[in-house]
Amino acid sequence: MRVGVLTFHRCINYGSYWQARCLVEAIAARGHDAVLLDHHSREVTSREWRYAFQPLTPERSSRADVAQYGRKLRKFLDAFRALPLSAPFDLDAPEGMPAVDLAVIGSDEVLNLSHPWYGGKPVFWGEGIAAPRVVTYAASFGNYAADFVEPQWADRLRDLDAISVRDDNSFGLVEGATGAGPAMVLDPVLLNPPRVQAAKEAPYVLVYGHHIPDWFAARVQDAARAQGLRTLSVGYRNDWADEQRLDAGPQEFAALVAGAQAVATTYFHGCCFALVNGKPLACAPSDYRWTKVRDLTALLGAERHLTFEDRDPADVGALLAEPVSEAVQARIADLRAQSAAWLDAALAGRA
């Protein structure tokens, strides 16, 4: 079949890029002609690029950092061009979308009505898609915190042919809107992990995130020094880290995680990459991503990897020294098999 994946594939964000690539490659590996449905929007691109150059807003990036973020942006654009893309179409005019036999919406926060620039775009709810069947894979409401889904959006969910989600928050919202519980599946990074060669550098703790809480930063740095490791911040500036790697592209990011001694993050996909590589992991909560990391770690039985300000400061040091447990790895393997089976069923029209 010609299968189109509709997701946030042009975000300047490592997780967004890799979830899109991992899903389209997983579908192609099953013998289908899989493409990313290549939506464009001047408004979205403008907002995405402004954020790419000024991720620490309201703090302004220095001229030197802007130059590094520019190199990072160009690496992302090169990576986007190498993806299997459909003919382009206007995000707000989905009637221009090329026809496919099956459309797969997701993964990422495709259902997040409060997303700063994609929220409320009807196409991510199936409207106007030129396909006889439309399903979701690992769709998420992200941090959308309402207790219900408004009727116009609930109607669109009920019109979909099959729904799978990746987190408990999304499960509850879909169940409340449709009266039926969706399938729970793994994010594509956990379903179909990237195969990359690990970076070969002096040992380091990888730091991934921005606006990292001061208490977490101090504990990560103390733990790294106690182990004789440097801290390397990838993608965003964290002045407390020993090294800034602001211009890393998506391939470099994956290689740096694979080569790290441990990972300290506030990001959902920071957790995914650490867990799938079996790396010691410490994750601190953040306002925007708390729902996602909470539900991910609960799904995998990996709650131990979350840490909080009121914990013993030594907790971070322990987390950054402990590999992912065999129980968590077994849970990922079980859920990977279940997720693959659901995807196979959806592709065959049985889900």
C-alpha angles and dihedrals in degrees: 000000000000101000122190121201114206113198145115095291098150100055116124089235129109095222095049092050095047097044089053094047095043092051097047090046091049090054093045090050087061091063101265131127096246125186137168109245099240106220120178133196128172090208094051093044091050092052093042093051094045088054091046091059096038106034094149095058128191083035110071121233115243119245090254091052092048088057091052093046087051090057089048090051092051090051089053092049090052089049091050091053090054093056120098099260133183122225107292123259138177113270090220094046104052091168084083092060113116114249120258134181092236132012119207114198113204169323113199127044094320092142096045104121090189096053106134096239110002097044114122097010101147095211090071087060093053101266115148096359112151099223134104090226130034124187136163127233118201092337116179139199088205111199094345100142106186117123093228143022115246116249097254091056094040089055090055091051091052090052092059116101096225135356131205126173135190103218143043095243090058092044092057094046094049092045091050092049099044105024091237131089114240124225116272113227139166126265109262092251089062093038096051108012119206115257107224137151111252117247112254108218140127107296115282146167108239114227116201124179142046135246085032110183114260093234092054093045092053093049093047092050092047091049093048092050091048088057094043092247132134123227118238119194113206126201098354136051117257105171093200092062120094095233135023118212097181098153099056115134124216095271091049090049092055091047092050092052091048090051098044125109089217141347129233114188149146093205132101094225091042085064093044094052093045093048096046089051092047093239126158104261137198117182126185123199123255128188097245099041104032096101091051098048092042093054094041095053091044091051091052097039087244099126088125088075093065117090133187139200094253092056124099105279088231088067091082092052090052093049093049090053099046121084118222108283123251088241092059092045090051091049091052090050092051093047091046090058092047092047093049090050091051091049091049090051092048092050090049093048094248100110 
